[in-house]
Amino acid sequence: MISLPDFKEKQILCVNTLYDQKASIQFSNDNIVFLKDDKVVNRASCHKVFVIFIAGDISITSRIIKEGLSHGISFFLMKHNFETYAEISAKAEGNYFLIISRLNKWKRLDFAVEAFTKINLPLYIIGGGSELANLEKIAGPSVKFLGRVSDGEKFNYLKGCRALIVPQEEDFGIVTLEANACGRPVIAYKGGGSLELINDEVNGLFFSEQQVASLMQALERFDRTAFNRENCLEVAGHFTKNRFKKAFAGFVQSKMNF
């Protein structure tokens, strides 16, 4: 079930077409685009759309529906008199950002909690640790501490988030790859292993300082950037077991031929 704070951030779209209009829906990166007579008349972020009501004649394929469902969008198809003839429901997707981390001081969750509290954006935090009490003191109502969760629950939250937030400098950052493997971009501090894993504005973006203002600027840039799910999956695919085995075998073979 979608939570009330998430629901308040969502949009309900209504599309009504005339008999003589040619209308269609398309997906472009993480945006849903509406066309009438082959001209774009409206667009919206997939992560802000909860449900689409479509009345009248509109071109919508099974591929479009599948894409919408993957973003948590439900469809109600209606006749011109608004009588519903088909309902295609999706599991509701959240409108939240996500942090997965141990709650230790060096992980630097403090400024991230302050930033999301200041701009009142939903932030979910998975993990436990000694800093929990201190972080709860500075957290506003938009920040939710989920504690430790199962792997299954973790991946469900990753699939539903707008982006993963990485406020700390990590040597590698397996969670970054897990987010990309779920098709989600990553907003990370520009340092450590993130430099090897993230292509700015391709599968995520950077902020340069571990400060509230720097993260807020990155969030503003995130809203202006269209991320392609396929780019995230492609980056994660570079680190699969089969790719590693192939690269390792190639390395060994090259040394044997030396």
C-alpha positions in Angstrom: 0.0 0.0 0.0 1.3 3.5 -0.9 1.8 5.7 2.2 0.0 9.0 2.7 3.2 11.1 2.3 4.1 9.3 -0.9 0.5 9.6 -2.2 0.6 13.4 -1.7 3.6 13.5 -4.0 1.9 11.5 -6.8 -0.1 12.7 -9.8 -3.3 11.3 -11.2 -3.4 11.9 -15.0 -6.6 12.0 -17.0 -6.5 11.8 -20.8 -9.7 12.5 -22.8 -9.6 12.3 -26.6 -12.1 13.5 -29.3 -13.3 11.1 -32.0 -11.3 12.8 -34.7 -8.0 13.0 -32.8 -5.1 10.6 -33.1 -3.7 10.2 -29.6 -1.0 8.0 -28.1 1.2 7.5 -25.1 5.0 6.9 -25.2 7.8 6.5 -22.7 11.0 8.5 -23.1 13.7 7.6 -20.5 11.9 8.1 -17.2 9.2 10.3 -18.6 5.7 9.5 -19.9 4.8 11.5 -23.0 1.3 12.3 -24.4 0.8 13.0 -28.1 -2.2 14.2 -30.0 -2.0 14.3 -33.8 1.7 13.3 -33.4 2.5 16.4 -31.4 3.7 16.3 -27.7 1.0 18.0 -25.6 2.2 16.9 -22.1 4.8 15.0 -20.3 5.4 13.9 -16.7 8.0 12.0 -14.6 7.0 8.4 -14.3 8.0 8.4 -10.6 5.3 11.0 -9.9 2.4 9.3 -11.7 0.2 7.1 -9.7 -2.6 6.3 -12.2 -3.7 7.2 -15.7 -7.4 7.5 -16.7 -7.8 7.2 -20.4 -11.2 8.1 -22.0 -11.8 7.7 -25.7 -9.7 6.4 -28.5 -6.0 6.3 -27.8 -3.1 4.1 -29.2 -1.7 2.1 -26.3 0.2 -1.1 -26.8 1.0 -4.0 -24.5 4.6 -2.8 -24.4 3.5 0.6 -23.2 1.4 -1.0 -20.5 4.2 -3.2 -19.4 6.5 -0.1 -19.2 3.9 1.7 -17.2 3.5 -1.2 -14.8 7.2 -1.3 -14.2 7.0 2.2 -12.9 4.1 1.4 -10.7 1.5 3.1 -12.9 -2.0 1.8 -13.1 -4.3 2.3 -16.1 -8.1 2.7 -16.3 -9.4 2.5 -19.8 -12.8 4.1 -20.4 -15.3 4.8 -23.2 -16.2 8.3 -24.3 -19.0 8.3 -21.7 -16.4 7.5 -19.0 -17.7 3.9 -18.5 -14.6 1.8 -17.5 -14.1 -1.2 -19.6 -10.6 -2.2 -18.4 -8.5 -1.8 -15.3 -4.8 -2.7 -15.3 -3.4 -2.3 -11.8 0.2 -2.1 -10.7 1.9 -2.3 -7.3 2.2 1.3 -6.1 5.7 2.7 -6.3 7.0 5.1 -3.8 8.2 8.6 -4.5 11.1 8.3 -2.0 14.9 8.5 -2.1 16.8 5.7 -0.3 19.9 5.2 1.8 21.2 1.8 2.6 24.1 2.0 5.2 25.3 1.2 8.6 24.4 4.1 10.9 28.0 4.9 11.9 29.4 8.4 12.2 31.9 8.1 9.4 29.2 7.1 7.0 28.1 10.8 7.1 24.4 10.3 7.0 24.0 13.5 9.1 24.1 16.1 6.3 21.8 13.9 4.1 19.2 13.7 6.8 19.5 17.5 7.3 19.1 18.1 3.6 16.0 16.0 3.1 14.5 17.4 6.3 15.1 21.0 5.0 13.5 20.4 1.6 10.9 18.0 3.0 11.5 15.2 0.5 10.8 11.6 1.5 14.0 9.8 2.5 14.0 6.1 3.6 17.0 4.8 5.5 17.7 1.1 5.8 20.3 -0.1 8.4 21.1 0.2 12.0 24.0 1.4 14.1 25.2 3.6 17.0 24.2 6.9 15.3 20.5 6.1 15.1 19.5 8.2 18.1 21.5 11.2 16.9 20.1 11.0 13.4 16.6 10.7 14.7 17.1 14.0 16.7 17.8 16.0 13.5 15.4 14.2 11.2 12.1 15.8 10.2 8.8 13.9 9.4 9.9 13.3 5.8 12.8 11.0 6.9 11.9 7.4 7.8 14.2 4.9 9.5 13.4 1.4 8.5 16.0 -0.5 10.5 17.5 -3.7 9.2 15.4 -5.5 6.5 15.7 -8.8 4.6 17.4 -9.0 1.2 14.0 -9.3 -0.4 12.7 -6.2 1.3 15.8 -4.3 0.4 15.5 -5.0 -3.3 11.8 -4.1 -3.2 12.8 -0.7 -1.8 15.6 -0.3 -4.3 13.2 -1.1 -7.2 10.7 1.5 -5.9 13.0 4.4 -5.1 13.6 7.4 -7.2 17.3 7.2 -6.6 19.8 5.7 -4.1 21.8 8.3 -2.0 25.4 7.5 -1.2 26.7 10.3 1.2 29.9 8.5 2.2 33.2 7.7 0.5 33.3 3.9 -0.1 36.2 1.7 -1.4 33.8 0.0 -3.9 30.1 0.3 -3.1 28.2 -2.8 -3.8 24.9 -1.1 -3.0 25.5 1.3 -5.9 25.6 -1.7 -8.3 22.5 -3.2 -6.7 20.6 0.0 -7.3 21.7 0.1 -10.9 20.8 -3.6 -11.3 17.3 -2.6 -10.2 17.3 0.1 -12.9 17.6 3.0 -10.4 20.2 5.8 -10.6 22.6 6.8 -7.8 23.3 10.2 -6.3 26.7 9.9 -4.7 29.5 11.8 -3.1 32.3 12.4 -5.6 35.0 10.2 -4.2 36.3 6.7 -3.6 34.8 3.8 -5.5 31.8 5.8 -6.7 34.2 7.4 -9.3 34.7 4.0 -10.9 31.0 3.1 -10.9 29.1 6.2 -11.8 29.0 8.1 -15.1 27.6 11.5 -14.3 24.1 12.0 -15.7 24.2 8.5 -17.2 23.6 6.0 -14.4 23.7 8.6 -11.6 25.2 11.9 -10.6 27.7 13.4 -8.2 27.8 16.0 -5.5 31.3 17.4 -4.7 31.1 18.2 -1.0 29.6 16.4 2.0 27.5 19.4 2.9 23.8 20.1 2.9 24.0 22.7 0.1 26.0 20.5 -2.2 23.5 17.6 -1.9 20.5 19.9 -2.4 22.1 21.2 -5.6 22.5 17.6 -6.8 18.8 16.9 -6.0 17.8 19.9 -8.1 20.0 18.7 -10.9 18.5 15.2 -10.6 15.0 16.7 -11.2 16.3 18.3 -14.4 18.0 15.1 -15.7 16.3 12.3 -17.6 17.8 8.9 -16.6 17.5 5.9 -18.8 16.8 2.6 -17.0 18.7 0.7 -19.6 21.9 2.7 -18.9 21.7 1.7 -15.2 21.3 -1.9 -16.1 24.1 -1.8 -18.6 26.6 -0.4 -16.0 25.5 -3.1 -13.5 26.0 -5.7 -16.2 29.7 -4.9 -16.4 30.1 -6.5 -12.9 28.2 -9.8 -13.3 29.8 -13.1 -12.4 29.9 -14.3 -16.0 31.6 -11.1 -17.2 34.2 -11.4 -14.3 34.9 -15.1 -15.2 35.3 -14.2 -18.9 37.7 -11.3 -18.1 39.7 -13.4 -15.6 40.0 -16.3 -18.1 41.2 -13.8 -20.7 43.8 -12.4 -18.3 45.1 -15.8 -17.5 45.3 -16.8 -21.1 47.2 -13.6 -22.0 49.8 -14.4 -19.4 50.1 -18.0 -20.5 50.7 -16.8 -24.1 53.4 -14.3 -23.0 
